[in-house]
Amino acid sequence: MAVGIITSAKISDLCHGTILDNHSRMDEKAEKRKFLGSLIIPLIIVALMWLVKIIEVSFGIDLGRYGVVPHTAKGLLGILTLPFLHGSWEHLFSNTVPILVLGTALYYCYPTLANRVLLITYLASGLLTWCIGNPDTTHIGASALVYGLNLFLITSGFIRGNRMLIVIALIMVFLYGSFIWGMIPSLAIPQNISWEGHLSGAMIGILLAFFLRKEGPQKEVYHWDEDEENEENGSSTGSETEASTGSASEEKPYWDVPTPSDAELTVRYRFRH
């Protein structure tokens, strides 16, 4: 559903409200190339997620034990494996669409920031989960990454005035049924949901949006150049004055009429005899 929203409209509309890194308006072919290029990293991540699950099912093994185990040395490995391990096909599919949509939006609209945002969110959300999680639990899934990307796009959208990104991110919130209550312990724990991972990803995404707010595309600010405007007004006023002076010099005022001579003023009367 969300993917259709992106591809049905003009691709550049995705970044409406921001200044792209390439300030010139891209033609249709360039837009398509950029869009396809933005899909590469999200597709690689999703492919790895599905490959791990296929290996688990094919060989009858459970790799979930290699997830994040908070406060333990062996659990540090889970920081790297966290997004690629899923407990079920349903769990895997629920993270696939958001990774594709949010990842593509990130790489399309913020190409110079995307790698940093993705890498920091990936590692920092796992590390924070390791720090705040319960030592008796194991955390798996790409949900922390999804929360991080979503909150980065929403927060950055507000900061940079990018309304389209805000809409797309909010659509993901709507489709991701547990997005809000997935960060509330009392509601998430009974559902066997890692609220620590969700909260960690959300916090990292918001912080990154603020720390990187002055980098990459910025909100366009329109302003008038007062000096140029004054110069234009001055030149136009000057030309009008010159024109009026020229026309006035051609038509002499009434007081500038020469005084007639006495001969012209003398009246001669002639009588017939």
C-alpha positions in Angstrom: 0.0 0.0 0.0 2.7 2.5 1.0 4.9 1.4 -1.8 2.2 2.3 -4.3 1.9 5.7 -2.8 5.5 6.4 -3.6 5.6 5.0 -7.2 2.1 6.2 -8.3 3.0 9.9 -8.0 6.0 11.7 -9.5 9.0 10.4 -7.7 10.4 13.9 -6.9 7.2 14.7 -5.0 8.6 12.5 -2.3 11.0 15.2 -1.4 8.5 18.1 -1.8 9.4 20.8 0.7 13.2 20.2 0.7 16.1 21.3 -1.4 17.6 18.2 -2.9 21.4 17.7 -3.0 21.1 18.3 -6.8 19.5 21.7 -7.0 18.6 21.3 -10.7 15.3 19.6 -11.4 15.9 16.1 -12.5 14.3 14.7 -15.7 12.2 11.6 -15.6 15.1 9.2 -16.4 17.3 10.7 -13.8 14.6 10.4 -11.2 14.1 6.8 -12.0 17.8 6.1 -11.8 17.9 7.8 -8.4 14.9 5.9 -7.1 16.3 2.6 -8.2 19.6 3.5 -6.6 17.8 4.3 -3.4 16.3 0.8 -3.3 19.7 -1.0 -3.3 20.6 -0.9 0.4 17.1 -1.5 1.7 16.8 -4.5 -0.7 20.1 -5.9 0.6 19.0 -5.6 4.2 15.7 -7.3 3.4 17.4 -10.0 1.4 19.7 -10.8 4.3 16.7 -10.9 6.7 14.9 -13.4 4.5 18.1 -15.5 3.8 18.7 -16.0 7.5 15.1 -17.1 8.0 15.2 -19.5 5.1 18.4 -21.0 6.5 16.8 -21.5 9.8 13.8 -23.2 8.4 15.8 -25.3 5.8 18.2 -26.7 8.4 15.9 -26.8 11.3 18.0 -24.5 13.5 17.2 -21.6 15.8 19.6 -18.6 15.5 17.5 -16.5 17.9 20.0 -17.3 20.7 22.4 -15.0 18.9 20.3 -11.9 19.5 20.9 -9.2 22.0 21.2 -10.5 25.6 21.5 -7.4 27.8 24.3 -6.9 30.2 26.2 -10.0 29.0 29.4 -10.2 27.0 28.0 -12.8 24.6 25.0 -10.6 24.1 27.1 -7.9 22.5 27.2 -10.1 19.4 23.5 -9.5 19.1 24.1 -5.8 18.3 25.3 -6.9 14.9 22.8 -9.7 14.3 19.7 -8.0 15.8 18.0 -6.8 12.6 18.5 -10.1 10.7 16.9 -12.5 13.2 13.2 -13.0 13.4 11.0 -15.3 15.5 8.5 -16.1 12.8 7.5 -15.5 9.2 4.9 -13.0 10.4 7.5 -11.2 12.4 9.8 -11.1 9.3 7.1 -9.8 7.0 6.0 -7.1 9.4 9.5 -5.6 9.2 10.1 -6.1 5.5 7.7 -3.5 4.1 8.7 -0.7 6.6 12.4 -1.3 5.9 11.9 -1.1 2.1 9.7 2.0 2.3 11.5 3.9 5.0 14.9 2.9 3.7 14.1 4.0 0.2 12.7 7.3 1.4 15.9 7.9 3.5 18.3 7.2 0.6 16.2 9.2 -2.0 15.7 12.4 0.0 18.9 12.4 2.2 21.5 10.7 0.0 24.5 12.4 1.8 23.2 11.5 5.2 21.6 8.1 4.6 24.6 5.8 5.2 25.5 7.6 8.5 21.8 7.5 9.7 21.4 3.9 8.8 24.7 2.7 10.3 24.4 4.7 13.5 20.7 3.7 14.0 21.7 0.0 13.4 24.5 0.0 15.9 23.3 2.5 18.5 19.8 1.1 18.8 21.3 -2.4 19.5 23.8 -1.0 22.0 21.1 0.9 23.8 18.9 -2.2 23.9 21.8 -4.1 25.4 22.2 -1.4 28.1 18.5 -0.9 29.2 17.2 -4.4 28.5 16.4 -7.2 31.0 19.3 -9.7 31.3 16.9 -12.5 31.3 15.6 -11.7 27.8 16.9 -12.1 24.3 16.0 -9.4 21.7 15.7 -10.1 18.0 14.2 -8.4 14.9 14.6 -5.3 12.8 12.0 -3.4 14.8 14.6 -1.2 16.4 15.9 -0.2 13.0 12.3 0.5 11.8 11.6 2.7 14.7 14.8 4.6 14.3 14.3 5.3 10.6 10.7 6.2 11.1 11.3 8.7 13.9 14.3 10.2 12.1 12.1 10.8 9.0 9.2 12.2 11.0 11.4 14.5 13.2 13.6 15.6 10.3 10.5 16.2 8.2 9.2 18.7 10.8 12.6 20.4 11.2 13.2 20.7 7.4 9.6 21.3 6.4 9.2 18.1 4.4 5.5 17.3 4.6 5.7 14.3 2.2 8.1 12.5 4.4 6.0 13.1 7.4 3.0 11.6 5.6 4.9 8.5 4.5 6.3 8.0 8.0 2.9 8.4 9.6 1.5 5.9 7.1 4.1 3.4 8.4 3.0 4.2 11.9 -0.6 3.3 10.9 0.4 0.1 9.1 2.8 -0.9 11.9 0.0 -1.8 14.3 2.1 -1.9 17.5 4.1 1.3 16.8 2.8 3.3 19.8 2.1 0.7 22.4 5.1 -1.2 21.3 7.2 1.2 23.4 5.0 0.9 26.5 6.3 -1.9 28.9 3.0 -2.8 30.4 1.5 -3.4 27.0 4.5 -4.8 25.1 5.7 -7.4 27.6 2.5 -9.5 27.6 2.8 -9.6 23.8 6.5 -10.8 24.0 7.5 -7.5 22.2 10.9 -5.8 22.8 9.8 -2.4 24.1 13.4 -1.7 24.9 14.4 -2.2 21.2 11.6 -0.1 20.0 12.3 2.7 22.5 16.0 2.6 21.7 15.4 2.9 18.0 13.0 5.8 18.5 15.3 7.7 20.7 18.3 7.3 18.3 16.2 8.4 15.4 15.0 11.6 17.1 18.5 12.4 18.3 20.0 11.9 14.9 17.4 14.2 13.3 18.4 17.0 15.7 22.2 16.4 15.5 22.1 16.3 11.7 19.6 19.1 11.2 22.2 21.5 9.7 23.5 18.9 7.2 22.1 17.7 4.0 19.1 19.3 2.3 17.7 22.3 4.2 14.3 24.0 4.3 14.2 26.7 1.6 13.7 30.3 3.0 12.4 32.9 0.7 13.5 36.5 1.2 13.6 39.8 -0.7 16.8 41.6 -1.4 16.0 45.1 -0.1 19.1 46.7 -1.7 18.2 45.5 -5.2 14.6 46.5 -4.7 15.6 50.0 -3.6 18.0 50.3 -6.6 15.2 49.3 -8.9 12.8 51.7 -7.4 15.4 54.5 -7.5 16.2 53.9 -11.2 12.6 53.8 -12.1 11.9 57.0 -10.2 14.8 58.7 -11.8 13.7 57.8 -15.3 10.2 59.0 -14.6 11.6 62.3 -13.4 13.7 62.7 -16.4 10.8 62.0 -18.7 8.6 64.5 -17.0 11.3 67.1 -17.1 11.8 66.6 -20.8 8.1 66.9 -21.6 7.8 70.0 -19.4 10.7 71.7 -21.2 8.9 71.3 -24.5 5.7 73.0 -23.3 6.5 76.4 -21.8 4.3 77.6 -18.9 2.0 80.5 -19.4 4.1 83.0 -17.6 7.0 82.4 -19.9 5.2 84.1 -22.9 7.2 87.1 -24.3 5.9 90.6 -23.6 4.4 92.2 -26.7 6.0 95.4 -28.1 4.3 98.9 -28.0 3.6 98.8 -31.7 1.7 95.5 -31.3 -0.3 97.1 -28.5 -1.2 100.4 -30.4 -4.7 100.5 -31.8 -5.1 102.5 -35.0 -8.6 103.8 -36.0 -9.4 104.8 -39.6 -12.3 107.0 -40.5 -14.0 107.5 -43.9 -14.7 111.0 -45.0 
